[in-house]
Amino acid sequence: MSALILATWLFVALRQDLDPTPEPVPNSSDGEFDAALEQKLRSMLLYHGFSQSEMAKATGRSTDFVQRALDHFSISMEDRPNAPDNGPLLILPYPGGRHPRLGFLDGAIDPRADTKVSLVSPWAPQEYAVVDLPEAIWWEDELLFLAHTHIPTLWTRAGIELEPVPWVTDSDGSLSNRRHLPNGVTIDSKIRPIRHGVLMELSLSNEGEVPLRKLRAQVCVLLRGLSEFQEQSNDRTTLQPPYAARRSQTTPNQWLVTAWDDCHRAWANPECPCIHSDPVFPDCLPGQTVTARGVIAFVEADDLPSAIESVQDLDWASPNAMTHPKTP
């Protein structure tokens, strides 16, 4: 593996400056009151319940600027929406500014917002789960990508900072993200809303010269934003690979369930709290692409077998699930 890492570093050194120019400080003039800012402020206030200091941190502006922007766009809690009825689940790019974990923060320093998507609860319109898609990608024993600072990756050891890649809204309402790594690997993430849930795809394309073997990913479903699921305990978590399920603390027929095909590990971290069903991939030779498929669902069911059965009925692991989703 050391020879592969050395070859990657040499390849990177020829392609990329190891001291990237810092991003400019955002301009906080009134000319910055644009549609993108309005959309982000609405998301943070109405769907995430952010404070003004959190909104300032997420936008790189001052709290005074945030207040002027809220006034300019006439955004207030009176605009808070009702829970959706029968339409697709509302999904939003996670805005950053608030750590998506309650605990184990030293294991996720400086979390990236551009890997994360908020899933607005169908039961409470200002509550949400956050999916980190992906949290991590492993290649043999090498950490190819990590969505926060915790342990060194191939790129941090080489002194390379990976620039943020914003989510793109697709014509079918999905969010997609394409991230090109310096060694020719491309990470494609896609998440499509369905009623009370989402379908997910995570693809790795090898445009380099070195085979990628023993590939695996971590996809974290973070529960801090869901008051009925944020207890820092695994007492209401059940792991039945490929399924990881969490039961509501006070509403026993409400479940949050996630799964990935070719799951190599279903697990949960009560400190965060979060649940995982983490996929593995076939070897990816130069010129090839490998894909894993997953699901997250807000389920109403009397017991765990019924909850899992309702998720299985979505046929979420089918190659056609993303383009032709089944209606729950």
C-alpha positions as CSV (number, residue, x, y, z in Angstrom):
1,M,0.0,0.0,0.0
2,S,2.9,2.4,0.7
3,A,3.9,2.3,-2.9
4,L,0.4,3.3,-4.0
5,I,0.3,6.1,-1.5
6,L,3.7,7.4,-2.7
7,A,2.5,7.3,-6.3
8,T,-0.7,9.2,-5.4
9,W,1.3,11.9,-3.6
10,L,3.6,12.4,-6.6
11,F,0.6,12.6,-8.9
12,V,-1.0,15.2,-6.7
13,A,2.1,17.3,-6.4
14,L,2.3,17.6,-10.2
15,R,-1.4,18.7,-10.5
16,Q,-2.2,20.9,-7.5
17,D,-0.6,23.7,-5.5
18,L,-0.1,22.4,-1.9
19,D,-0.9,25.9,-0.5
20,P,-4.3,26.7,-1.8
21,T,-5.4,30.4,-1.6
22,P,-7.8,31.0,1.3
23,E,-11.4,31.8,0.4
24,P,-12.2,35.5,0.4
25,V,-14.0,37.0,3.4
26,P,-17.7,37.4,2.4
27,N,-18.9,40.9,1.5
28,S,-21.6,41.9,3.9
29,S,-23.0,44.8,1.9
30,D,-26.7,45.1,1.0
31,G,-25.9,43.9,-2.5
32,E,-25.4,40.4,-1.0
33,F,-29.2,40.2,-0.3
34,D,-29.7,37.7,-3.2
35,A,-32.0,34.7,-3.7
36,A,-29.4,32.2,-2.5
37,L,-29.1,34.0,0.8
38,E,-32.9,34.2,1.2
39,Q,-33.2,30.5,0.6
40,K,-30.5,29.7,3.1
41,L,-32.0,32.0,5.8
42,R,-35.4,30.5,5.3
43,S,-34.0,27.0,5.7
44,M,-32.0,27.9,8.8
45,L,-34.8,29.7,10.6
46,L,-38.0,27.9,9.5
47,Y,-36.8,24.3,9.1
48,H,-33.7,24.1,11.4
49,G,-34.7,26.6,14.2
50,F,-31.2,28.3,14.1
51,S,-30.4,31.2,16.4
52,Q,-29.0,34.4,14.8
53,S,-25.5,33.5,16.0
54,E,-25.8,30.1,14.2
55,M,-27.1,31.8,11.1
56,A,-24.2,34.3,11.2
57,K,-21.7,31.4,11.6
58,A,-23.2,29.5,8.7
59,T,-23.2,32.5,6.3
60,G,-20.0,34.1,7.4
61,R,-21.8,37.4,8.2
62,S,-22.4,39.3,11.4
63,T,-25.6,38.9,13.5
64,D,-26.4,42.5,12.5
65,F,-26.3,41.6,8.9
66,V,-28.4,38.5,9.5
67,Q,-31.1,40.6,11.2
68,R,-31.1,43.1,8.4
69,A,-31.4,40.3,5.8
70,L,-34.3,38.7,7.7
71,D,-36.1,42.1,7.7
72,H,-35.2,42.6,4.0
73,F,-36.8,39.3,3.0
74,S,-39.6,39.5,5.6
75,I,-38.7,36.1,7.1
76,S,-40.2,35.4,10.5
77,M,-41.4,32.4,12.5
78,E,-44.9,33.2,11.4
79,D,-43.9,31.7,8.1
80,R,-43.2,28.4,9.8
81,P,-44.7,25.6,7.6
82,N,-47.1,22.8,8.6
83,A,-46.0,19.2,8.4
84,P,-46.2,17.9,4.8
85,D,-49.2,15.7,3.9
86,N,-48.8,13.2,1.1
87,G,-46.0,14.7,-1.0
88,P,-42.3,13.7,-1.1
89,L,-40.2,14.3,2.1
90,L,-38.7,17.8,2.2
91,I,-34.9,17.6,1.9
92,L,-32.5,20.5,2.2
93,P,-28.7,21.0,2.0
94,Y,-27.5,21.2,5.6
95,P,-26.6,24.9,6.1
96,G,-23.8,24.4,8.7
97,G,-23.4,26.7,11.6
98,R,-24.7,24.2,14.1
99,H,-22.8,21.0,14.9
100,P,-25.0,18.1,13.8
101,R,-23.9,16.0,16.8
102,L,-24.9,16.3,20.5
103,G,-21.8,14.5,21.8
104,F,-18.5,12.9,20.7
105,L,-17.6,16.3,19.2
106,D,-13.8,15.6,19.4
107,G,-14.5,12.8,16.8
108,A,-16.0,15.3,14.3
109,I,-14.0,18.6,14.4
110,D,-14.9,21.2,11.8
111,P,-17.7,19.1,10.1
112,R,-18.2,19.8,6.4
113,A,-21.7,21.1,5.5
114,D,-21.3,20.1,1.9
115,T,-21.6,16.4,2.5
116,K,-24.8,16.7,4.6
117,V,-28.5,16.8,3.8
118,S,-31.4,17.5,6.2
119,L,-34.4,15.3,6.1
120,V,-37.4,17.3,7.5
121,S,-39.5,15.2,9.7
122,P,-43.0,14.4,8.3
123,W,-44.2,14.5,12.0
124,A,-42.7,17.8,13.1
125,P,-41.9,20.5,10.5
126,Q,-39.0,22.1,12.4
127,E,-37.2,18.9,13.2
128,Y,-34.9,17.0,11.0
129,A,-32.4,14.2,10.6
130,V,-29.0,14.8,8.9
131,V,-27.5,12.3,6.6
132,D,-23.7,12.5,5.9
133,L,-23.4,11.2,2.4
134,P,-20.6,10.1,2.7
135,E,-19.1,10.6,6.1
136,A,-16.0,8.6,5.1
137,I,-14.6,6.5,2.2
138,W,-11.9,3.9,2.9
139,W,-9.6,2.4,0.3
140,E,-7.8,-0.6,1.7
141,D,-6.3,0.8,4.9
142,E,-6.2,4.4,3.6
143,L,-8.8,7.0,4.4
144,L,-9.6,8.5,1.0
145,F,-12.2,11.0,2.2
146,L,-13.5,12.2,5.6
147,A,-16.3,14.8,6.1
148,H,-14.7,16.3,9.3
149,T,-11.4,16.4,11.1
150,H,-10.7,13.5,13.3
151,I,-8.0,11.3,11.9
152,P,-5.6,12.0,9.0
153,T,-6.6,11.3,5.4
154,L,-4.5,10.8,2.3
155,W,-5.0,14.5,1.6
156,T,-4.4,16.0,5.0
157,R,-1.1,14.2,5.2
158,A,-0.2,15.7,1.8
159,G,-1.2,19.2,2.9
160,I,-4.1,19.4,0.5
161,E,-7.4,21.0,1.4
162,L,-10.5,19.7,-0.5
163,E,-12.7,22.6,-1.5
164,P,-16.4,22.6,-0.7
165,V,-18.8,21.2,-3.4
166,P,-22.4,22.5,-3.1
167,W,-25.4,20.3,-3.6
168,V,-27.3,20.7,-6.8
169,T,-31.0,20.4,-7.1
170,D,-32.0,18.1,-10.0
171,S,-35.1,18.2,-12.1
172,D,-36.7,15.3,-10.2
173,G,-36.3,17.2,-6.8
174,S,-33.2,15.2,-5.9
175,L,-30.0,16.6,-4.5
176,S,-26.7,15.6,-6.1
177,N,-23.1,16.2,-5.4
178,R,-20.0,15.4,-7.5
179,R,-16.6,15.6,-5.9
180,H,-13.4,15.1,-7.8
181,L,-10.4,14.0,-5.7
182,P,-6.9,14.9,-6.8
183,N,-5.9,11.3,-7.6
184,G,-8.7,10.9,-10.2
185,V,-11.4,9.4,-8.0
186,T,-14.8,10.9,-8.3
187,I,-17.5,10.6,-5.5
188,D,-21.1,11.0,-6.8
189,S,-23.8,11.3,-4.1
190,K,-27.5,11.5,-4.9
191,I,-30.5,11.6,-2.7
192,R,-34.1,11.5,-3.9
193,P,-37.1,12.3,-1.7
194,I,-40.1,9.9,-1.6
195,R,-43.1,10.0,0.7
196,H,-41.7,9.8,4.3
197,G,-38.2,8.9,3.1
198,V,-35.3,9.2,0.7
199,L,-33.5,6.9,-1.7
200,M,-29.7,7.2,-2.0
201,E,-26.9,6.3,-4.3
202,L,-23.2,6.6,-3.7
203,S,-20.9,6.0,-6.7
204,L,-17.1,5.9,-7.0
205,S,-15.5,6.4,-10.4
206,N,-11.8,5.5,-10.9
207,E,-10.4,7.9,-13.5
208,G,-6.8,7.3,-12.2
209,E,-4.3,4.6,-13.0
210,V,-4.3,2.6,-9.7
211,P,-7.0,-0.1,-9.0
212,L,-9.2,0.7,-6.0
213,R,-9.6,-2.4,-3.8
214,K,-11.4,-3.0,-0.5
215,L,-13.6,0.1,-0.8
216,R,-16.1,0.8,2.0
217,A,-18.0,3.8,3.1
218,Q,-19.6,5.3,6.2
219,V,-23.0,6.9,5.9
220,C,-24.1,8.5,9.1
221,V,-27.7,9.4,10.0
222,L,-27.5,12.0,12.8
223,L,-30.4,12.4,15.2
224,R,-29.7,15.6,17.1
225,G,-32.4,17.5,15.2
226,L,-35.2,15.0,16.1
227,S,-36.4,15.5,19.7
228,E,-38.1,12.1,19.8
229,F,-34.9,10.3,18.6
230,Q,-32.0,12.3,20.1
231,E,-31.7,10.4,23.4
232,Q,-28.0,9.5,23.9
233,S,-28.6,5.8,24.4
234,N,-29.0,2.7,22.2
235,D,-31.9,1.4,24.3
236,R,-34.3,2.1,21.4
237,T,-31.9,1.2,18.6
238,T,-32.1,-2.2,16.9
239,L,-29.4,-3.5,14.4
240,Q,-30.6,-6.1,12.0
241,P,-28.2,-5.9,9.0
242,P,-28.6,-4.3,6.6
243,Y,-31.2,-2.4,8.7
244,A,-30.5,0.0,11.6
245,A,-33.7,1.2,13.2
246,R,-34.4,3.7,15.9
247,R,-37.8,3.9,17.8
248,S,-39.3,7.1,19.0
249,Q,-38.9,7.8,22.7
250,T,-42.6,8.6,23.4
251,T,-44.5,7.6,20.3
252,P,-43.9,3.8,20.0
253,N,-45.3,3.4,16.5
254,Q,-42.8,5.9,15.0
255,W,-39.5,4.6,13.6
256,L,-36.5,5.9,11.7
257,V,-34.9,3.1,9.6
258,T,-31.9,3.1,7.3
259,A,-30.2,0.4,5.2
260,W,-27.6,0.0,2.4
261,D,-27.1,-2.9,0.0
262,D,-23.9,-4.9,0.5
263,C,-23.8,-3.7,4.1
264,H,-20.6,-4.6,5.9
265,R,-21.6,-3.2,9.3
266,A,-24.8,-1.9,10.9
267,W,-24.0,0.0,14.1
268,A,-24.9,3.0,16.2
269,N,-23.1,5.6,18.4
270,P,-25.2,6.7,21.3
271,E,-23.0,9.7,22.1
272,C,-23.7,11.4,18.8
273,P,-26.4,10.0,18.6
274,C,-26.5,8.3,15.2
275,I,-27.3,5.1,13.3
276,H,-25.4,3.5,10.5
277,S,-25.7,0.9,7.8
278,D,-22.4,1.2,6.0
279,P,-21.8,-0.2,2.4
280,V,-18.9,-1.9,0.8
281,F,-18.1,-1.7,-2.9
282,P,-16.6,-4.1,-5.5
283,D,-13.0,-3.5,-6.6
284,C,-13.0,-0.5,-8.9
285,L,-10.4,-0.7,-11.8
286,P,-9.3,2.3,-13.8
287,G,-12.1,3.4,-16.0
288,Q,-14.8,1.7,-13.9
289,T,-17.6,3.0,-11.6
290,V,-19.1,1.2,-8.6
291,T,-22.4,2.1,-6.9
292,A,-24.1,1.4,-3.6
293,R,-27.8,2.1,-2.9
294,G,-29.5,3.0,0.3
295,V,-32.7,4.2,2.0
296,I,-33.8,6.2,5.0
297,A,-37.5,6.1,6.0
298,F,-39.7,7.6,8.6
299,V,-42.0,4.7,9.4
300,E,-45.2,4.2,11.3
301,A,-45.5,0.6,12.5
302,D,-46.5,-1.3,15.6
303,D,-43.3,-3.3,15.8
304,L,-39.8,-3.7,14.2
305,P,-40.7,-6.5,11.8
306,S,-43.6,-4.4,10.4
307,A,-41.3,-1.4,10.1
308,I,-38.6,-3.3,8.2
309,E,-41.2,-4.9,6.0
310,S,-42.6,-1.5,5.0
311,V,-39.1,-0.4,4.0
312,Q,-38.4,-3.6,2.1
313,D,-41.6,-3.0,0.1
314,L,-39.9,0.1,-1.3
315,D,-37.6,-2.2,-3.3
316,W,-34.9,0.4,-2.5
317,A,-31.9,-1.8,-3.5
318,S,-33.1,-2.2,-7.1
319,P,-30.9,-0.6,-9.8
320,N,-34.1,1.2,-11.0
321,A,-35.3,2.4,-7.6
322,M,-33.8,5.9,-8.0
323,T,-35.4,6.5,-11.4
324,H,-38.6,4.7,-10.7
325,P,-39.3,4.8,-7.0
326,K,-42.1,2.9,-5.5
327,T,-44.7,4.8,-3.5
328,P,-45.0,3.7,0.1
